[in-house]
């Protein structure tokens, strides 16, 4: 678990949540649900990976209305990867393969 990457991803997510919270109640709800994890990630209190399923918010993107915020969805995904232990070799390979396809 890379504490620097975790803190950076938490800060980026926090900034985007703040930006969109003023115009979208669903973003405010997500911000409230993630606030403790984001705070703990920024201050180095997360020392062991959090289970993927224990990070709130996935439903907001898959079934809710937050898919319209591409940058927020990307920041959320990056945060979730970092807080759950970082990028696995399989995930890294998939990401690299997707990036190289036309």
BARODREN-425117 format. One record per residue: x, y, z of N, C-alpha, C, CB in turn; residue in three letters; chain. Coordinates in Angstrom, 3 decimals. Glycine has a CB too. Example, Ala and Ser with C-alpha at 12.3 -4.5 7.8 and 13.67 -1.06 7.14 Angstrom:
2
13.190; -5.690; 7.800; 12.300; -4.500; 7.800; 13.200; -3.300; 7.800; 11.308; -4.473; 9.046; ALA; A
12.850; -2.250; 7.080; 13.670; -1.060; 7.140; 12.900; 0.030; 7.870; 14.084; -0.598; 5.725; SER; A
This chain:
102
0.849; -1.169; 0.000; 0.000; 0.000; 0.000; 0.899; 1.237; 0.000; -0.968; -0.005; 1.224; UNK; A
0.758; 2.033; -1.025; 1.583; 3.227; -1.184; 0.857; 4.422; -0.550; 1.891; 3.497; -2.696; UNK; A
1.358; 4.883; 0.588; 0.705; 5.971; 1.324; 0.654; 7.273; 0.522; 1.428; 6.212; 2.638; UNK; A
1.688; 7.535; -0.251; 1.723; 8.773; -1.049; 0.644; 8.738; -2.133; 3.124; 8.971; -1.694; UNK; A
0.559; 7.627; -2.860; -0.479; 7.508; -3.897; -1.879; 7.532; -3.288; -0.284; 6.213; -4.703; UNK; A
-2.032; 6.900; -2.137; -3.328; 6.905; -1.462; -3.727; 8.320; -1.076; -3.293; 6.008; -0.221; UNK; A
-2.819; 9.067; -0.487; -3.115; 10.450; -0.084; -3.413; 11.320; -1.293; -1.943; 11.043; 0.709; UNK; A
-2.657; 11.169; -2.363; -2.896; 11.964; -3.577; -4.256; 11.648; -4.182; -1.794; 11.709; -4.613; UNK; A
-4.593; 10.371; -4.230; -5.892; 10.000; -4.800; -7.029; 10.498; -3.908; -5.989; 8.467; -4.983; UNK; A
-6.838; 10.470; -2.593; -7.853; 10.974; -1.658; -8.041; 12.479; -1.823; -7.460; 10.647; -0.203; UNK; A
-6.956; 13.207; -1.957; -7.036; 14.661; -2.128; -7.736; 15.030; -3.430; -5.637; 15.279; -2.099; UNK; A
-7.403; 14.318; -4.496; -8.040; 14.584; -5.792; -9.544; 14.315; -5.712; -7.397; 13.715; -6.904; UNK; A
-9.905; 13.184; -5.108; -11.317; 12.846; -4.962; -12.026; 13.879; -4.095; -11.477; 11.443; -4.357; UNK; A
-11.404; 14.281; -3.024; -11.996; 15.276; -2.121; -12.254; 16.594; -2.855; -11.074; 15.517; -0.906; UNK; A
-11.328; 17.023; -3.679; -11.493; 18.271; -4.440; -12.672; 18.183; -5.399; -10.212; 18.597; -5.219; UNK; A
-12.783; 17.059; -6.098; -13.883; 16.913; -7.050; -15.225; 16.773; -6.344; -13.645; 15.707; -7.948; UNK; A
-15.242; 16.078; -5.219; -16.481; 15.984; -4.445; -16.927; 17.372; -3.986; -16.294; 15.050; -3.227; UNK; A
-15.986; 18.181; -3.537; -16.314; 19.549; -3.110; -16.833; 20.370; -4.280; -15.082; 20.235; -2.493; UNK; A
-16.226; 20.207; -5.427; -16.627; 20.963; -6.618; -18.068; 20.654; -7.026; -15.682; 20.656; -7.781; UNK; A
-18.412; 19.368; -7.060; -19.741; 18.981; -7.532; -20.805; 18.962; -6.436; -19.668; 17.629; -8.167; UNK; A
-20.410; 18.967; -5.191; -21.374; 18.929; -4.086; -22.300; 20.130; -4.073; -20.646; 18.848; -2.770; UNK; A
-21.807; 21.247; -4.549; -22.624; 22.469; -4.523; -23.786; 22.414; -5.509; -21.760; 23.680; -4.828; UNK; A
-23.714; 21.506; -6.482; -24.766; 21.450; -7.498; -25.496; 20.113; -7.560; -24.180; 21.748; -8.837; UNK; A
-25.069; 19.128; -6.774; -25.657; 17.798; -6.891; -25.756; 17.137; -5.510; -24.823; 16.921; -7.854; UNK; A
-26.974; 16.865; -5.084; -27.214; 16.262; -3.768; -26.640; 14.849; -3.680; -28.712; 16.231; -3.469; UNK; A
-26.640; 14.110; -4.781; -26.086; 12.756; -4.753; -24.574; 12.796; -4.506; -26.394; 12.020; -6.076; UNK; A
-23.912; 13.805; -5.046; -22.477; 13.971; -4.788; -22.261; 14.327; -3.322; -21.867; 15.067; -5.711; UNK; A
-23.116; 15.170; -2.765; -23.022; 15.508; -1.338; -23.156; 14.264; -0.475; -24.102; 16.532; -0.952; UNK; A
-24.094; 13.399; -0.827; -24.280; 12.151; -0.077; -23.046; 11.263; -0.175; -25.513; 11.393; -0.591; UNK; A
-22.473; 11.177; -1.367; -21.259; 10.381; -1.539; -20.114; 10.985; -0.749; -20.882; 10.277; -3.022; UNK; A
-20.010; 12.287; -0.762; -18.964; 12.976; -0.006; -19.096; 12.669; 1.485; -19.032; 14.499; -0.249; UNK; A
-20.315; 12.712; 1.985; -20.556; 12.390; 3.398; -20.155; 10.946; 3.704; -22.040; 12.615; 3.756; UNK; A
-20.500; 10.034; 2.792; -20.210; 8.616; 3.010; -18.709; 8.321; 2.981; -20.917; 7.774; 1.959; UNK; A
-17.969; 9.093; 2.206; -16.530; 8.853; 2.046; -15.656; 9.728; 2.933; -16.142; 9.067; 0.620; UNK; A
-16.240; 10.700; 3.606; -15.444; 11.714; 4.314; -14.459; 11.120; 5.317; -16.361; 12.671; 5.031; UNK; A
-14.858; 10.137; 6.095; -13.961; 9.541; 7.096; -12.805; 8.807; 6.423; -14.739; 8.574; 8.011; UNK; A
-13.102; 8.022; 5.388; -12.041; 7.311; 4.679; -11.067; 8.282; 4.015; -12.640; 6.372; 3.632; UNK; A
-11.598; 9.330; 3.406; -10.737; 10.321; 2.752; -9.855; 11.013; 3.776; -11.581; 11.360; 1.989; UNK; A
-10.436; 11.409; 4.882; -9.669; 12.066; 5.940; -8.570; 11.153; 6.472; -10.594; 12.492; 7.082; UNK; A
-8.921; 9.908; 6.738; -7.942; 8.953; 7.249; -6.837; 8.691; 6.221; -8.633; 7.636; 7.629; UNK; A
-7.200; 8.635; 4.948; -6.204; 8.414; 3.894; -5.248; 9.596; 3.786; -6.894; 8.172; 2.544; UNK; A
-5.772; 10.802; 3.916; -4.933; 12.005; 3.809; -3.975; 12.147; 4.983; -5.807; 13.247; 3.715; UNK; A
-4.349; 11.617; 6.123; -3.518; 11.762; 7.321; -2.690; 10.517; 7.644; -4.390; 12.095; 8.500; UNK; A
-2.694; 9.543; 6.738; -1.874; 8.354; 6.929; -2.412; 7.350; 7.923; -0.540; 8.757; 7.353; UNK; A
-3.688; 7.435; 8.235; -4.267; 6.517; 9.221; -4.699; 5.176; 8.626; -5.450; 7.170; 9.882; UNK; A
-4.712; 5.083; 7.316; -5.056; 3.815; 6.669; -3.747; 3.055; 6.462; -5.827; 4.039; 5.293; UNK; A
-3.527; 2.038; 7.261; -2.259; 1.302; 7.184; -2.436; -0.114; 6.631; -1.617; 1.233; 8.561; UNK; A
-3.671; -0.544; 6.515; -3.976; -1.847; 5.930; -5.062; -1.650; 4.873; -4.433; -2.876; 7.029; UNK; A
-5.026; -2.448; 3.829; -6.029; -2.299; 2.775; -7.455; -2.472; 3.293; -5.766; -3.299; 1.672; UNK; A
-8.342; -1.699; 2.726; -9.781; -1.788; 3.005; -10.377; -2.713; 1.941; -10.481; -0.349; 2.994; UNK; A
-11.270; -3.580; 2.351; -11.925; -4.467; 1.387; -12.671; -3.643; 0.343; -12.896; -5.437; 2.104; UNK; A
-12.586; -4.074; -0.892; -13.213; -3.394; -2.038; -14.678; -3.085; -1.736; -13.104; -4.264; -3.318; UNK; A
-15.380; -4.064; -1.189; -16.825; -3.919; -0.933; -17.128; -2.943; 0.210; -17.432; -5.281; -0.609; UNK; A
-16.121; -2.627; 1.023; -16.328; -1.755; 2.169; -16.093; -0.275; 1.867; -15.430; -2.180; 3.282; UNK; A
-15.798; 0.028; 0.624; -15.630; 1.425; 0.212; -16.966; 1.877; -0.377; -14.440; 1.596; -0.835; UNK; A
-17.671; 2.778; 0.306; -18.985; 3.188; -0.180; -18.895; 3.956; -1.490; -19.686; 4.034; 0.862; UNK; A
-19.963; 3.880; -2.273; -20.080; 4.739; -3.436; -20.198; 4.069; -4.781; -18.957; 5.601; -3.474; UNK; A
-19.846; 2.813; -4.905; -19.884; 2.165; -6.216; -21.282; 2.232; -6.825; -19.431; 0.706; -6.101; UNK; A
-22.286; 2.042; -6.001; -23.678; 2.073; -6.480; -24.006; 3.414; -7.128; -24.654; 1.798; -5.320; UNK; A
-23.463; 4.493; -6.583; -23.742; 5.818; -7.120; -23.291; 5.958; -8.574; -23.065; 6.871; -6.269; UNK; A
-22.269; 5.198; -8.943; -21.777; 5.261; -10.315; -22.414; 4.213; -11.207; -20.282; 5.099; -10.335; UNK; A
-22.680; 3.024; -10.672; -23.243; 1.965; -11.509; -24.752; 2.087; -11.684; -22.914; 0.619; -10.918; UNK; A
-25.447; 2.478; -10.629; -26.908; 2.553; -10.678; -27.440; 3.968; -10.463; -27.499; 1.633; -9.640; UNK; A
-26.646; 4.829; -9.885; -27.071; 6.194; -9.604; -26.783; 7.121; -10.769; -26.391; 6.709; -8.355; UNK; A
-26.775; 8.399; -10.475; -26.631; 9.393; -11.522; -25.264; 10.024; -11.640; -27.606; 10.441; -11.314; UNK; A
-24.256; 9.429; -11.024; -22.946; 10.087; -11.020; -22.057; 9.735; -12.201; -22.230; 9.747; -9.770; UNK; A
-22.502; 8.872; -13.075; -21.711; 8.538; -14.266; -21.469; 9.754; -15.150; -22.408; 7.452; -15.072; UNK; A
-22.300; 10.759; -15.024; -22.149; 11.946; -15.868; -20.895; 12.741; -15.519; -23.373; 12.838; -15.739; UNK; A
-20.303; 12.477; -14.364; -19.077; 13.155; -13.944; -17.886; 12.224; -14.187; -19.156; 13.578; -12.440; UNK; A
-17.370; 12.242; -15.401; -16.275; 11.333; -15.760; -15.058; 11.505; -14.860; -15.870; 11.553; -17.204; UNK; A
-14.712; 12.752; -14.586; -13.526; 13.006; -13.760; -13.732; 12.519; -12.327; -13.187; 14.502; -13.759; UNK; A
-14.932; 12.661; -11.811; -15.240; 12.179; -10.466; -15.216; 10.654; -10.426; -16.612; 12.703; -10.004; UNK; A
-15.766; 10.023; -11.444; -15.765; 8.561; -11.496; -14.335; 8.018; -11.570; -16.585; 8.067; -12.702; UNK; A
-13.494; 8.663; -12.356; -12.092; 8.249; -12.464; -11.368; 8.429; -11.128; -11.378; 9.053; -13.568; UNK; A
-11.588; 9.571; -10.487; -10.950; 9.831; -9.188; -11.425; 8.835; -8.141; -11.243; 11.266; -8.717; UNK; A
-12.704; 8.517; -8.151; -13.251; 7.530; -7.220; -12.599; 6.160; -7.465; -14.799; 7.434; -7.369; UNK; A
-12.503; 5.756; -8.729; -11.908; 4.457; -9.055; -10.442; 4.403; -8.617; -12.021; 4.179; -10.567; UNK; A
-9.695; 5.467; -8.855; -8.290; 5.510; -8.447; -8.157; 5.431; -6.920; -7.621; 6.797; -8.974; UNK; A
-9.007; 6.159; -6.223; -9.004; 6.113; -4.758; -9.330; 4.708; -4.266; -10.014; 7.125; -4.181; UNK; A
-10.331; 4.095; -4.860; -10.758; 2.764; -4.434; -9.650; 1.734; -4.665; -12.035; 2.348; -5.183; UNK; A
-8.943; 1.850; -5.769; -7.820; 0.947; -6.030; -6.744; 1.140; -4.975; -7.238; 1.184; -7.442; UNK; A
-6.389; 2.389; -4.692; -5.307; 2.658; -3.735; -5.684; 2.241; -2.309; -4.945; 4.146; -3.759; UNK; A
-6.907; 2.528; -1.895; -7.300; 2.223; -0.518; -7.498; 0.724; -0.307; -8.582; 2.972; -0.157; UNK; A
-7.680; -0.005; -1.395; -7.849; -1.453; -1.276; -6.532; -2.199; -1.496; -8.895; -1.943; -2.274; UNK; A
-5.430; -1.473; -1.504; -4.131; -2.134; -1.561; -3.274; -1.777; -2.751; -4.326; -3.574; -1.551; UNK; A
-3.795; -0.990; -3.650; -3.007; -0.592; -4.812; -3.286; -1.477; -6.007; -1.533; -0.626; -4.484; UNK; A
-2.680; -1.102; -7.094; -2.896; -1.782; -8.360; -2.228; -3.164; -8.356; -2.359; -0.928; -9.521; UNK; A
-3.016; -4.178; -8.612; -2.487; -5.537; -8.683; -1.818; -5.738; -10.049; -3.622; -6.593; -8.453; UNK; A
-0.973; -6.734; -10.175; -0.354; -7.003; -11.476; -1.388; -7.254; -12.583; 0.573; -8.202; -11.365; UNK; A
-2.462; -7.939; -12.257; -3.506; -8.218; -13.243; -4.181; -6.921; -13.679; -4.551; -9.200; -12.670; UNK; A
-4.531; -6.072; -12.723; -5.155; -4.795; -13.043; -4.211; -3.930; -13.870; -5.566; -4.059; -11.761; UNK; A
-2.955; -3.902; -13.514; -1.961; -3.116; -14.255; -1.885; -3.600; -15.704; -0.565; -3.214; -13.578; UNK; A
-1.862; -4.913; -15.905; -1.810; -5.481; -17.249; -3.061; -5.116; -18.046; -1.654; -7.004; -17.178; UNK; A
-4.227; -5.212; -17.420; -5.475; -4.850; -18.102; -5.487; -3.376; -18.495; -6.681; -5.161; -17.208; UNK; A
-5.036; -2.520; -17.566; -5.012; -1.088; -17.831; -4.053; -0.768; -18.979; -4.609; -0.314; -16.565; UNK; A
-2.879; -1.388; -18.970; -1.906; -1.150; -20.026; -2.393; -1.658; -21.373; -0.589; -1.805; -19.678; UNK; A
-3.061; -2.813; -21.372; -3.623; -3.336; -22.614; -4.706; -2.421; -23.168; -4.187; -4.731; -22.389; UNK; A
-5.549; -1.903; -22.304; -6.611; -0.999; -22.738; -6.042; 0.301; -23.282; -7.565; -0.708; -21.585; UNK; A
-4.958; 0.769; -22.704; -4.349; 2.029; -23.130; -3.660; 1.910; -24.485; -3.352; 2.498; -22.092; UNK; A
-3.228; 0.724; -24.840; -2.505; 0.547; -26.097; -3.398; 0.174; -27.260; -1.458; -0.497; -25.932; UNK; A
-4.652; -0.141; -26.994; -5.585; -0.490; -28.077; -6.130; 0.778; -28.715; -6.750; -1.371; -27.547; UNK; A
-6.223; 0.757; -30.062; -6.746; 1.950; -30.771; -8.204; 2.184; -30.563; -6.496; 1.835; -32.229; UNK; A
